[in-house]
Amino acid sequence: QVQLVESGGDLVQPGGSLRLSCSASRSIFSFNTMGWYRQAPGKLRELVATLTRDGWTNYADSVKGRFTISRDNAKNTVYLQMNSLKPEDTAVYYCKMSVRIPVAQDYWGQGTQVTVSS
């Protein structure tokens, strides 16, 4: 069983920055894709950013140029650096890691709250 633990969520003013962390209980080399998603109150969960094992990244249009996904293989941790935060970035942020072999499976963290407000 894989455990993912997110941290780094906080209350921040508009224009501020935060870095979220997602630590996995096993080597992140074992995952095909790692990503961050978010869910605001009353809205569906949406993709924020993904990173493949090969290093390819993908971002939601709303965060391009402001957010950066990265990883530290030695620490089995994936990060989301968030700059120039806006009130509309307020949400619970979830980490997801996916494998395809031998069976396609997704693993989710418990979420961390990010609130952008003055």
TIRO-2110 file (N, C-alpha, C; in Angstrom, 1 decimal):
// TIRO-2110
0.8, -1.2, 0.0, N, 1, A
0.0, 0.0, 0.0, CA, 1, A
0.9, 1.2, 0.0, C, 1, A
0.6, 2.2, -0.9, N, 2, A
1.3, 3.4, -1.0, CA, 2, A
0.7, 4.5, -0.2, C, 2, A
1.5, 5.2, 0.5, N, 3, A
1.0, 6.4, 1.3, CA, 3, A
1.6, 7.7, 0.7, C, 3, A
0.8, 8.7, 0.5, N, 4, A
1.2, 10.0, 0.0, CA, 4, A
0.8, 11.0, 1.1, C, 4, A
1.8, 11.8, 1.5, N, 5, A
1.5, 12.8, 2.5, CA, 5, A
1.9, 14.2, 2.0, C, 5, A
0.8, 15.0, 1.9, N, 6, A
1.1, 16.4, 1.4, CA, 6, A
1.3, 17.3, 2.6, C, 6, A
2.0, 18.4, 2.4, N, 7, A
2.3, 19.4, 3.4, CA, 7, A
2.6, 20.7, 2.7, C, 7, A
2.5, 21.8, 3.4, N, 8, A
2.9, 23.1, 2.9, CA, 8, A
1.7, 24.1, 2.7, C, 8, A
0.5, 23.6, 2.8, N, 9, A
-0.6, 24.5, 2.6, CA, 9, A
-0.7, 25.5, 3.7, C, 9, A
-1.2, 26.7, 3.4, N, 10, A
-1.2, 27.8, 4.4, CA, 10, A
-2.1, 28.9, 3.9, C, 10, A
-2.3, 29.9, 4.7, N, 11, A
-3.0, 31.1, 4.3, CA, 11, A
-1.9, 32.1, 3.8, C, 11, A
-2.1, 32.6, 2.6, N, 12, A
-1.1, 33.5, 2.0, CA, 12, A
-1.9, 34.7, 1.4, C, 12, A
-1.2, 35.8, 1.3, N, 13, A
-1.8, 37.0, 0.6, CA, 13, A
-1.7, 36.9, -0.9, C, 13, A
-2.6, 37.5, -1.6, N, 14, A
-2.5, 37.6, -3.1, CA, 14, A
-1.1, 38.1, -3.5, C, 14, A
-0.5, 37.4, -4.5, N, 15, A
0.8, 37.8, -4.9, CA, 15, A
1.9, 37.0, -4.2, C, 15, A
1.6, 36.3, -3.2, N, 16, A
2.5, 35.5, -2.4, CA, 16, A
2.9, 34.2, -3.0, C, 16, A
3.7, 33.4, -2.3, N, 17, A
4.2, 32.1, -2.8, CA, 17, A
4.1, 31.1, -1.7, C, 17, A
3.9, 29.8, -2.2, N, 18, A
3.9, 28.7, -1.3, CA, 18, A
4.6, 27.5, -2.1, C, 18, A
5.2, 26.6, -1.3, N, 19, A
5.7, 25.4, -1.9, CA, 19, A
5.0, 24.2, -1.2, C, 19, A
4.3, 23.4, -2.0, N, 20, A
3.7, 22.2, -1.5, CA, 20, A
4.6, 21.0, -1.7, C, 20, A
4.5, 20.1, -0.8, N, 21, A
5.4, 18.9, -0.9, CA, 21, A
4.4, 17.6, -0.8, C, 21, A
4.8, 16.6, -1.5, N, 22, A
4.1, 15.3, -1.4, CA, 22, A
5.2, 14.2, -1.3, C, 22, A
5.2, 13.6, -0.1, N, 23, A
6.2, 12.6, 0.1, CA, 23, A
5.5, 11.2, 0.0, C, 23, A
6.2, 10.3, -0.7, N, 24, A
5.7, 9.0, -1.0, CA, 24, A
6.4, 8.0, -0.1, C, 24, A
5.7, 6.9, 0.2, N, 25, A
6.2, 5.8, 1.1, CA, 25, A
7.1, 4.9, 0.3, C, 25, A
7.2, 5.0, -1.0, N, 26, A
8.2, 4.2, -1.7, CA, 26, A
8.8, 5.1, -2.8, C, 26, A
9.7, 4.5, -3.5, N, 27, A
10.5, 5.2, -4.6, CA, 27, A
9.5, 5.8, -5.6, C, 27, A
9.7, 7.1, -5.9, N, 28, A
8.8, 7.7, -6.9, CA, 28, A
9.2, 7.2, -8.3, C, 28, A
10.3, 6.5, -8.5, N, 29, A
10.7, 5.9, -9.8, CA, 29, A
9.6, 4.9, -10.2, C, 29, A
8.9, 4.4, -9.2, N, 30, A
7.9, 3.3, -9.5, CA, 30, A
6.7, 3.9, -10.1, C, 30, A
6.5, 5.2, -10.1, N, 31, A
5.3, 5.8, -10.7, CA, 31, A
5.5, 6.3, -12.1, C, 31, A
4.5, 6.1, -12.9, N, 32, A
4.6, 6.6, -14.3, CA, 32, A
4.3, 8.1, -14.3, C, 32, A
3.4, 8.6, -13.5, N, 33, A
3.0, 10.0, -13.5, CA, 33, A
2.7, 10.4, -12.1, C, 33, A
3.2, 11.6, -11.8, N, 34, A
2.9, 12.3, -10.6, CA, 34, A
2.3, 13.6, -10.8, C, 34, A
1.3, 14.0, -10.0, N, 35, A
0.6, 15.2, -10.3, CA, 35, A
0.0, 15.9, -9.1, C, 35, A
-0.4, 17.1, -9.3, N, 36, A
-1.2, 17.9, -8.3, CA, 36, A
-2.5, 18.2, -8.9, C, 36, A
-3.5, 18.1, -8.1, N, 37, A
-4.9, 18.5, -8.4, CA, 37, A
-5.4, 19.4, -7.3, C, 37, A
-6.5, 20.1, -7.6, N, 38, A
-7.1, 20.9, -6.6, CA, 38, A
-8.6, 20.9, -6.7, C, 38, A
-9.3, 21.2, -5.5, N, 39, A
-10.7, 21.2, -5.5, CA, 39, A
-11.1, 22.4, -4.6, C, 39, A
-11.8, 23.3, -5.3, N, 40, A
-12.4, 24.5, -4.6, CA, 40, A
-13.8, 24.1, -4.1, C, 40, A
-14.3, 24.8, -3.1, N, 41, A
-15.6, 24.5, -2.6, CA, 41, A
-16.7, 24.7, -3.7, C, 41, A
-17.5, 23.6, -3.8, N, 42, A
-18.6, 23.7, -4.8, CA, 42, A
-18.1, 23.4, -6.2, C, 42, A
-16.8, 23.0, -6.4, N, 43, A
-16.3, 22.8, -7.8, CA, 43, A
-15.8, 21.3, -7.8, C, 43, A
-15.6, 20.9, -9.1, N, 44, A
-15.0, 19.6, -9.3, CA, 44, A
-13.5, 19.7, -9.1, C, 44, A
-12.9, 18.5, -8.8, N, 45, A
-11.5, 18.4, -8.7, CA, 45, A
-10.9, 18.6, -10.1, C, 45, A
-9.8, 19.4, -10.2, N, 46, A
-9.2, 19.7, -11.5, CA, 46, A
-7.7, 19.5, -11.4, C, 46, A
-7.2, 19.2, -12.6, N, 47, A
-5.7, 19.0, -12.7, CA, 47, A
-5.0, 20.4, -12.6, C, 47, A
-3.9, 20.4, -11.9, N, 48, A
-3.1, 21.6, -11.8, CA, 48, A
-1.8, 21.4, -12.6, C, 48, A
-1.1, 20.3, -12.3, N, 49, A
0.2, 20.0, -13.0, CA, 49, A
0.5, 18.5, -12.9, C, 49, A
1.2, 18.0, -13.9, N, 50, A
1.6, 16.6, -13.9, CA, 50, A
3.1, 16.6, -14.4, C, 50, A
3.7, 15.5, -13.9, N, 51, A
5.1, 15.3, -14.2, CA, 51, A
5.3, 13.8, -14.5, C, 51, A
5.8, 13.4, -15.7, N, 52, A
6.0, 12.0, -15.9, CA, 52, A
7.4, 11.5, -15.5, C, 52, A
7.5, 10.2, -15.4, N, 53, A
8.8, 9.6, -15.0, CA, 53, A
9.9, 10.1, -15.9, C, 53, A
9.6, 10.3, -17.2, N, 54, A
10.6, 10.8, -18.2, CA, 54, A
10.9, 12.3, -18.1, C, 54, A
10.1, 13.0, -17.2, N, 55, A
10.4, 14.4, -17.0, CA, 55, A
9.5, 15.4, -17.8, C, 55, A
8.5, 14.8, -18.5, N, 56, A
7.5, 15.7, -19.2, CA, 56, A
6.6, 16.4, -18.2, C, 56, A
6.3, 17.6, -18.4, N, 57, A
5.4, 18.3, -17.5, CA, 57, A
4.2, 18.8, -18.3, C, 57, A
3.1, 19.0, -17.6, N, 58, A
1.9, 19.6, -18.2, CA, 58, A
1.2, 20.4, -17.1, C, 58, A
0.7, 21.6, -17.5, N, 59, A
0.1, 22.5, -16.6, CA, 59, A
-1.3, 22.9, -17.1, C, 59, A
-2.2, 23.2, -16.1, N, 60, A
-3.5, 23.8, -16.4, CA, 60, A
-3.2, 25.2, -16.9, C, 60, A
-4.0, 25.7, -17.9, N, 61, A
-3.7, 27.1, -18.4, CA, 61, A
-3.7, 28.1, -17.4, C, 61, A
-4.6, 27.9, -16.3, N, 62, A
-4.7, 28.9, -15.3, CA, 62, A
-3.5, 29.1, -14.4, C, 62, A
-2.6, 28.1, -14.5, N, 63, A
-1.4, 28.2, -13.6, CA, 63, A
-0.1, 28.3, -14.4, C, 63, A
-0.1, 28.2, -15.7, N, 64, A
1.1, 28.3, -16.5, CA, 64, A
1.8, 29.6, -16.2, C, 64, A
3.1, 29.4, -16.1, N, 65, A
4.0, 30.6, -15.8, CA, 65, A
4.0, 31.0, -14.3, C, 65, A
3.1, 30.4, -13.5, N, 66, A
3.1, 30.7, -12.1, CA, 66, A
3.5, 29.6, -11.2, C, 66, A
3.1, 28.4, -11.6, N, 67, A
3.4, 27.2, -10.8, CA, 67, A
4.4, 26.3, -11.5, C, 67, A
5.2, 25.6, -10.7, N, 68, A
6.2, 24.7, -11.2, CA, 68, A
6.2, 23.4, -10.4, C, 68, A
6.0, 22.3, -11.2, N, 69, A
6.1, 20.9, -10.5, CA, 69, A
7.5, 20.4, -10.7, C, 69, A
8.0, 19.8, -9.6, N, 70, A
9.3, 19.2, -9.7, CA, 70, A
9.4, 18.0, -8.7, C, 70, A
10.6, 17.4, -8.7, N, 71, A
10.7, 16.2, -7.8, CA, 71, A
12.1, 16.1, -7.3, C, 71, A
12.2, 15.4, -6.1, N, 72, A
13.5, 15.1, -5.6, CA, 72, A
13.5, 13.6, -5.4, C, 72, A
14.1, 12.9, -6.3, N, 73, A
14.1, 11.4, -6.3, CA, 73, A
14.7, 10.8, -5.0, C, 73, A
15.7, 11.4, -4.5, N, 74, A
16.4, 10.9, -3.3, CA, 74, A
15.4, 11.0, -2.0, C, 74, A
14.5, 12.0, -2.1, N, 75, A
13.6, 12.2, -0.9, CA, 75, A
12.2, 11.6, -1.2, C, 75, A
12.1, 11.0, -2.4, N, 76, A
10.7, 10.4, -2.8, CA, 76, A
9.6, 11.5, -2.7, C, 76, A
9.9, 12.7, -3.1, N, 77, A
9.0, 13.8, -2.9, CA, 77, A
8.8, 14.6, -4.2, C, 77, A
7.6, 15.0, -4.4, N, 78, A
7.2, 15.8, -5.5, CA, 78, A
6.8, 17.2, -4.9, C, 78, A
7.1, 18.2, -5.6, N, 79, A
6.8, 19.6, -5.1, CA, 79, A
5.9, 20.3, -6.1, C, 79, A
5.3, 21.3, -5.6, N, 80, A
4.5, 22.3, -6.4, CA, 80, A
4.9, 23.7, -5.9, C, 80, A
5.7, 24.4, -6.6, N, 81, A
6.1, 25.7, -6.3, CA, 81, A
5.0, 26.7, -6.9, C, 81, A
4.4, 27.4, -6.1, N, 82, A
3.3, 28.3, -6.5, CA, 82, A
3.7, 29.8, -6.2, C, 82, A
3.8, 30.5, -7.3, N, 83, A
4.1, 31.9, -7.2, CA, 83, A
2.9, 32.8, -7.7, C, 83, A
3.0, 34.1, -7.4, N, 84, A
1.9, 35.0, -7.8, CA, 84, A
0.5, 34.5, -7.6, C, 84, A
0.3, 34.0, -6.4, N, 85, A
-0.9, 33.4, -6.0, CA, 85, A
-2.1, 34.4, -6.1, C, 85, A
-3.2, 33.8, -6.5, N, 86, A
-4.5, 34.6, -6.7, CA, 86, A
-5.5, 34.0, -5.8, C, 86, A
-6.5, 34.8, -5.4, N, 87, A
-7.6, 34.3, -4.6, CA, 87, A
-8.3, 33.1, -5.3, C, 87, A
-8.3, 33.0, -6.6, N, 88, A
-9.0, 31.9, -7.3, CA, 88, A
-8.1, 30.6, -7.2, C, 88, A
-6.9, 30.7, -6.6, N, 89, A
-6.1, 29.5, -6.4, CA, 89, A
-6.5, 28.8, -5.1, C, 89, A
-7.4, 29.4, -4.3, N, 90, A
-7.8, 28.8, -3.1, CA, 90, A
-8.5, 27.5, -3.3, C, 90, A
-8.0, 26.5, -2.6, N, 91, A
-8.6, 25.1, -2.8, CA, 91, A
-7.8, 24.2, -1.9, C, 91, A
-8.3, 23.0, -1.8, N, 92, A
-7.6, 21.9, -1.2, CA, 92, A
-6.8, 21.2, -2.4, C, 92, A
-5.5, 21.1, -2.2, N, 93, A
-4.6, 20.6, -3.2, CA, 93, A
-4.2, 19.1, -2.8, C, 93, A
-4.4, 18.3, -3.8, N, 94, A
-4.1, 16.8, -3.7, CA, 94, A
-3.0, 16.4, -4.5, C, 94, A
-2.2, 15.5, -4.0, N, 95, A
-1.2, 14.8, -4.8, CA, 95, A
-1.7, 13.5, -5.3, C, 95, A
-1.4, 13.2, -6.5, N, 96, A
-1.7, 11.9, -7.1, CA, 96, A
-0.5, 11.3, -7.8, C, 96, A
-0.3, 10.0, -7.6, N, 97, A
0.7, 9.2, -8.3, CA, 97, A
0.1, 8.0, -8.9, C, 97, A
0.5, 7.7, -10.1, N, 98, A
-0.1, 6.7, -10.9, CA, 98, A
0.9, 5.7, -11.4, C, 98, A
0.4, 4.4, -11.5, N, 99, A
1.2, 3.3, -12.1, CA, 99, A
0.4, 2.7, -13.2, C, 99, A
1.0, 2.1, -14.1, N, 100, A
0.3, 1.4, -15.2, CA, 100, A
0.5, -0.1, -15.1, C, 100, A
1.6, -0.5, -14.6, N, 101, A
2.0, -2.0, -14.6, CA, 101, A
2.2, -2.4, -13.1, C, 101, A
1.7, -3.6, -12.8, N, 102, A
1.0, -4.6, -13.6, CA, 102, A
-0.5, -4.2, -13.8, C, 102, A
-1.0, -3.4, -12.9, N, 103, A
-2.4, -2.9, -13.0, CA, 103, A
-2.4, -1.4, -12.9, C, 103, A
-3.2, -0.8, -13.7, N, 104, A
-3.3, 0.7, -13.6, CA, 104, A
-4.0, 1.1, -12.3, C, 104, A
-3.3, 1.9, -11.6, N, 105, A
-3.8, 2.3, -10.2, CA, 105, A
-3.3, 3.7, -9.9, C, 105, A
-4.2, 4.4, -9.2, N, 106, A
-3.9, 5.8, -8.8, CA, 106, A
-3.9, 5.8, -7.3, C, 106, A
-3.0, 6.6, -6.7, N, 107, A
-2.8, 6.8, -5.3, CA, 107, A
-3.0, 8.3, -5.0, C, 107, A
-3.8, 8.6, -4.0, N, 108, A
-4.1, 10.0, -3.6, CA, 108, A
-3.6, 10.3, -2.2, C, 108, A
-3.2, 11.5, -2.0, N, 109, A
-2.9, 12.0, -0.7, CA, 109, A
-4.2, 12.5, 0.0, C, 109, A
-4.0, 13.0, 1.2, N, 110, A
-5.2, 13.4, 1.9, CA, 110, A
-5.6, 14.9, 1.7, C, 110, A
-4.7, 15.6, 1.0, N, 111, A
-5.0, 17.0, 0.7, CA, 111, A
-4.4, 18.0, 1.7, C, 111, A
-4.1, 19.2, 1.2, N, 112, A
-3.6, 20.3, 2.0, CA, 112, A
-4.3, 21.6, 1.6, C, 112, A
-4.7, 22.4, 2.5, N, 113, A
-5.5, 23.5, 2.2, CA, 113, A
-4.6, 24.7, 1.9, C, 113, A
-4.9, 25.4, 0.8, N, 114, A
-4.3, 26.6, 0.4, CA, 114, A
-5.3, 27.7, 0.3, C, 114, A
-5.1, 28.7, 1.0, N, 115, A
-6.1, 29.9, 1.0, CA, 115, A
-5.3, 31.1, 0.7, C, 115, A
-5.8, 31.8, -0.4, N, 116, A
-5.2, 33.0, -0.8, CA, 116, A
-6.2, 34.2, -0.5, C, 116, A
-5.8, 35.0, 0.4, N, 117, A
-6.7, 36.0, 0.9, CA, 117, A
-6.0, 37.1, 1.5, C, 117, A
-6.5, 38.4, 1.4, N, 118, A
-5.9, 39.5, 2.1, CA, 118, A
-6.6, 39.7, 3.4, C, 118, A
END
